[in-house]
């Protein structure tokens, strides 16, 4: 049996994984990388594959997006963190691999070929309402991170056209989703937040906890966020209407949003959040409902990755 298991999610990025499969396999063959390839049928099957292959292969390579990586990493952590994890990003956002500088297929394959490893932090959420932590690699958010994703997912389901451009699949529905979030009175959200012996009350349109500088396909929300520093970074956005939020989103591509009074970033060992009403959260593309209070932190150096 070979040492490397490649778990490929064909649904990632609207089918991008299948489009680059031959390119990846050709690279591995030309560079004498021995591997076994497993293609998932759906998210449940991907979880089953990850459960099975993490017990048999020391190195697991995920081909997909942030959600794919999240599924695999959860199984690695449940198995005692013994595996080394590699990533080839083919998702719709690829925020985590972008933050690591390996968002191109060739760069990711070169990293796998070199075989060098490094330990990274994993984000975690703890809440009285759940029996075990929720883990995230890239980002966890409330507010816009939830409402916009829900809108974009519904948009792409309802318009079953083969939209291949990012503009049509992400940017336009994302902008519409932001507008809808305010006009439908889903935002802002009232909450209190505690960190570094500070406690404050806020009306937030978005609150994102990051293990990487990027969210939403390249928004450089917190340039200093890192999975290597043992801390969690958060960005608080306190807008109450669409237009100002849109401006923040546009300027965030070059991190110029940080100068705006409606934007605040914080860094801490842990951050506690107490919403006025139960909120939904989004973690690496998964949405979970009904959180009355929660604490965000990191598990330092929890995962060994190829980098």
N, C-alpha and C positions, 0 to 999 in steps of 0.2 A: 504494500500500500504506500502511496506517495504521502509526503508530509503536508502538502497544501491542498485545501479544499476551497474551491471557488464557488460561492453561492450567488447566482445571478437572478435578479428580479426583473423579468421581462416587462413589467408594467411601469417601471421607473421612467420618468421623463417622457411619458407618452410613447413608450416603446423604444427609447434610445438604446437601452441595454442590448436589445436584439440587433440593432443596427451596427453596434460596435463590437459585437461578439467575435466576429471573424478577425477583426483588427487585434483584439486582445489575444486570441488564441494564436494568431500568427506571430505576435511579439513573443509570447511564451515559448512557442516552438523554436523560433530563431535564436532565442537566448537560453535554450536548454533548461527551462523552468519546468520541473515535473509537477503536475497538478491533476486533480480530478474535478470535473465541472458538474455542478448540480443546478438545474433550472427550476425555480419555484413556480407553482401554479397560481398561488394567491398568498395573501399575508399569513394565513393559518399554516399553509404548507411551508412557507419560508421559516416560520417559527419551528415547525417540526424538523426541518432540515438542520436548522441551527442547533437544536437540542441534540440531535443525533451526531452531527459532524464534529461538534466541539469536544465530544468524548473520544473521538477517533483520530482527529488531525490536530497537530500542534499549531498549525498556521491556518487561519480562516481569512479568506479574502471576500469582501462584500462588493458586489457590482450593483449599484443602485444609487438612491439618494439618501437623505438624512433619515427618513423613516426606515428604509432598509437597514441602514447601519444600526439604528436604535434597536430594532428587533434582534439582530445578531449579538450586539453587545450585551443586551440583557441576559442572554443565554450564557455568554462567556462569564459574566459576573456571577450568575447562579451556580456555575460550575467551579467556582473558586479562583477565577482570574488566571487560569493556567495557560490560556491560548495567547498567541500573538495575532493581532488583528491588522489587516490591510484594507485599504479602501480605493475603489475606482469609481469616481463620481459620475453617474449618468442621470441624476435626478433633475427635477424642474428648478431647484434652487442651488443645490450643492454648496450650501453655506459653510459647512464644516471643513470640507476639503479645500475650499477657497481660502479659508483662514489659515490652513496649514501650507498653502502654496502648492497643492498638488491637484488642482481642479481640472487640469488637462489630462487626457487619457495617457499620453506618452509619458508625462511626468510621473503619474501614479505608477505606471508599469516600470519605469526606471527605478523608483523607490523599492518596489518589490524585488527587482533584480539585485539591487545592492544588498538587501537583507538587513540593513541597520535598524535598530529598534530604539524606542524612547517611551517612557511612561508618561501618561497624561492624566489630568483630572477628569472626573465625570461629575456632571451636575446632578443634584438629587433634590427631590421635594419630599418633605415629611408632613403629615397631617394627622390629627386625631381620628379622621374618618377612614384612614387606609391602614392596612395591616403591614405593608412593607413599602419602602420608598419607591417613588417613581424616578427613573433615571433619564437623563437627557445628555446627548453629546453636544449639540449645537446651541439650542435655545428653548426656553420655556417662557410663555407669555400669557397675559390676560388682556382683555379689551380688544384693540384692533387686530392683534395677532390671531384671535379666535374668530371675530366677526368677519374679517376679510377673507380668511381661509374658507369659512363656511360658504360665503357668497361665491368665491371663485370656484369651489368644488361644485356647487349647484349650477353655476353658469356653464361650466364645461360638460356637466351631465345633460343639461337641457338643450344645449346646442351641439348636437352630435355631428359636428363637422370636423374633418381632419385638419385642425388648426395646428400648424407646425411652428409658427413664429412665436417668440416670447411675447411680442406686442399683443397678439390676439389671444393667447392662452393665459397670460399672467398680468401684463401691464394694464390693459383696458379693463378687464373684469376686476382687477385689484383696485383701480381708481373708482369704478362704480361701487364696489363693495365698501370703500371708505366713505363715499357720499351716503350710501344707504345706512351705514352704521350710525351716522348722526341724524339723518332725517327720520329714522325709525325710532329715535330716542333710546337706542341701545347704549349709547355713550353720552357723557362720561360716566365713570364708576367712582363712587365714594368709598374710600378705604383709609385705614391707618397703616403705617409702615414703621418698623423698628429695625435699627441697624447701628452698630458702633455707639451704643448708649444714647442714640437719638431716636425720638419718636415724633412723627408728624402725621397730620391728616391731609389727604389730597383728593382732588377730583381729577381722575386720570382718564385719558382716552386710550393710552397704551402704557403697559408696564412689561418690559422685557428683561429677562435674566439670561445673560449670555456667557457661553464658554468659548466664544469666537468673536471676532470683530463684526461679522456679517450676519444680516438677516435678509429675507425676501429677495433673493437673487442679486445680492451685491450692495444693499444698503449698508454703508459702513457706520453702523449705529454706535459702536463703542470701539474706537481704534485700538485702545490698550487692552481690550479683553483677550485673555490668553488661557489655554488649558494647561499651562505649566506653572502657574503662580500660586496655587492652593487657595485662591479666593474666587468669589463670585462677583460679577459685574452686573449692574442693572441700569436701565435707561427708563426714566419716568417722563412721559409726555402728558402735559396738562392742558391740551387744547380742548375747546368746547364746540368747534365748528369745522366744517370740511375744508375751507380754503386755507387756513393756517396750517392744518395738518398736511394738506397736499404740498404746500411749500416746504415743510419740514422733510417730507418724503423725498422731494426732488433734490434738496440740498444735501441730504444724507449720503448720496452717492459719493460725495467728496468730503464728507464729515464736516460740512460747514453749518449743519443744523445745531451744533454744540454751542454756538454763539447766541442762540435764541433763548429768550427768557422762559419759554414754555418747555424747555428741555433741561433735564438734570441727570447727571450720571453719578453713580455711587459704587464703591467697592468695599466689600466687607467679608468677614469670615462666614457670616450667615445673615439672612434678611428675613424678618417675619412680617407677614401680611395678614391684615384683618379686614376683609371687605364688609361693607354695611349689609349687603345681601350676598347669598352664595353665588359664586362665579364659576364659569367654565375656564379651563386652562388648555393651552396647546403646548405639547412637548414634542419636538422633532416631527411635527405633522400629525400627531395623534391628539384628539380632543377628549378631555375628561370633564365631567360635569359635577356641579354642586359642592364646591369647596367653600367652607365657612371660614377657615383659617389655615395657614400653611407656613412652613419655613423652608427657605431655599439655601442650600450650601453646596459644597463640593466634597467628593470623596477623593482626597489627594492621591495622585499617582496610582489610580485604580486599574488602569488599562495599559497593556504593553502593545504599542502599535509599530508598524513599519513606517519609518519616516526618514 
